[in-house]
Amino acid sequence: MGCMGFYDDEENVEAYVQMAEGFDGRELVDVLKKHLPPGSSVLELGMGPGKDLALLAEAYDATGSDSSEVFLRRYRRDHPDADLLLLDAVTLATERRFDAIYSNKVLHHLSVDELRTSLRLQAARLKGNGLVLHSFWYGEGTEESHGLRFTYYTDASLRAVAGAEFEWVACVRYTEMEEGDSLYLLLRRSSNAGSSPVR
Ligand SMILES: C[S@@+](CC[C@H](N)C(=O)[O-])C[C@H]1O[C@@H](n2cnc3c(N)ncnc32)[C@H](O)[C@@H]1O
C-alpha cells in the first residue's frame, strides 16, 4: 500500500458521510441530463458515499470510482452489482472509454498541475465529443486542512487550466451551502483532440 490519505481512514469516511447527510448532486446531474442523452456511459470520479452515482445510474450506464477503497467497499455492501473502479483522478489508469466523466467536489483536492494533467487524461478516456462535468468550490488560492488540499477556482482560473483538448461549454456559479460557494465546469471534447494515446 502507498501512503494513506485522509479518505483511506474509516473514521474520516464515516465522519464525511455524516457531514454530507442531506446533500446530493441532483442539480448537477440535472445539468448533465440537459446535455447527455439517456443510456450514455458515465464515469464518476471520487464518488464518495455514492449518492450521485445512484442518481446517475437512473438515467445512464454509470461507473463509479474513487481512490479510496473504503468508499468503494461501503457502496458495494449495499449495491453488490455496481460497476466500480479503484481509480485515482490524477493517473486515470483505465483502458475504458466513456461518453462523459463527472465529479462533484473532488478535483479541488488536486493541485492545479494535477488538475491540468487529469483533464488531459480525461479527454483521452472520452469517446467522440464526450463531456466532462465537474464541480469546485468557488474562490481563489489553496488551503490545507487535516492533510487535505482545497484549491478554489473561478471561471478565469479554470479557463487557464482547461487545455485545447476541450471546447468550453459552460462555467456556472451555484450555491451548495452558502450563496455562490460553488461552480461547475462543463466541457466538450474537441473534434481535433486526436486519438493518439495520452499518458
Ligand atoms: C469531498 S468528497 C466528495 C464525495 C462525493 N463526490 C460527494 O459529492 O459526496 C471527495 C472524494 O474524492 C475522493 N478523492 C480525493 N482525491 C481523489 C483522487 N485523487 N482521485 C479520486 N478520488 C479522489 C475522496 O476519496 C472522496 O471520496
Ligand as a Chemical Component Dictionary entry (heavy atoms), coordinates in Angstrom:
data_LIG
# 
_chem_comp.id                   LIG 
_chem_comp.type                 NON-POLYMER 
_chem_comp.pdbx_formal_charge   0 
_chem_comp.three_letter_code    LIG 
# 
loop_
_chem_comp_atom.comp_id 
_chem_comp_atom.atom_id 
_chem_comp_atom.alt_atom_id 
_chem_comp_atom.type_symbol 
_chem_comp_atom.charge 
_chem_comp_atom.model_Cartn_x 
_chem_comp_atom.model_Cartn_y 
_chem_comp_atom.model_Cartn_z 
_chem_comp_atom.pdbx_ordinal 
LIG C1  C1  C 0  -15.417 15.850 -0.676 1  
LIG S1  S1  S 1  -15.540 14.153 -1.092 2  
LIG C2  C2  C 0  -16.866 14.178 -2.322 3  
LIG C3  C3  C 0  -17.536 12.844 -2.466 4  
LIG C4  C4  C 0  -18.763 12.810 -3.383 5  
LIG N1  N1  N 0  -18.437 13.176 -4.735 6  
LIG C5  C5  C 0  -19.852 13.706 -2.830 7  
LIG O1  O1  O 0  -20.282 14.601 -3.551 8  
LIG O2  O2  O -1 -20.248 13.490 -1.696 9  
LIG C6  C6  C 0  -14.094 13.894 -2.071 10 
LIG C7  C7  C 0  -13.984 12.491 -2.641 11 
LIG O3  O3  O 0  -12.925 12.484 -3.600 12 
LIG C8  C8  C 0  -12.130 11.348 -3.399 13 
LIG N2  N2  N 0  -10.796 11.695 -3.884 14 
LIG C9  C9  C 0  -9.891  12.550 -3.350 15 
LIG N3  N3  N 0  -8.791  12.617 -4.108 16 
LIG C10 C10 C 0  -9.010  11.787 -5.159 17 
LIG C11 C11 C 0  -8.236  11.415 -6.292 18 
LIG N4  N4  N 0  -7.005  11.904 -6.497 19 
LIG N5  N5  N 0  -8.773  10.544 -7.175 20 
LIG C12 C12 C 0  -10.011 10.027 -6.980 21 
LIG N6  N6  N 0  -10.775 10.332 -5.929 22 
LIG C13 C13 C 0  -10.292 11.204 -5.025 23 
LIG C14 C14 C 0  -12.208 11.068 -1.913 24 
LIG O4  O4  O 0  -11.866 9.738  -1.587 25 
LIG C15 C15 C 0  -13.687 11.401 -1.640 26 
LIG O5  O5  O 0  -14.500 10.304 -1.923 27 
# 
loop_
_chem_comp_bond.comp_id 
_chem_comp_bond.atom_id_1 
_chem_comp_bond.atom_id_2 
_chem_comp_bond.value_order 
_chem_comp_bond.pdbx_ordinal 
LIG C1  S1  SING 1  
LIG S1  C2  SING 2  
LIG S1  C6  SING 3  
LIG C2  C3  SING 4  
LIG C3  C4  SING 5  
LIG C4  N1  SING 6  
LIG C4  C5  SING 7  
LIG C5  O1  DOUB 8  
LIG C5  O2  SING 9  
LIG C6  C7  SING 10 
LIG C7  O3  SING 11 
LIG C7  C15 SING 12 
LIG O3  C8  SING 13 
LIG C8  N2  SING 14 
LIG C8  C14 SING 15 
LIG N2  C9  SING 16 
LIG N2  C13 SING 17 
LIG C9  N3  DOUB 18 
LIG N3  C10 SING 19 
LIG C10 C11 SING 20 
LIG C10 C13 DOUB 21 
LIG C11 N4  SING 22 
LIG C11 N5  DOUB 23 
LIG N5  C12 SING 24 
LIG C12 N6  DOUB 25 
LIG N6  C13 SING 26 
LIG C14 O4  SING 27 
LIG C14 C15 SING 28 
LIG C15 O5  SING 29 
# 
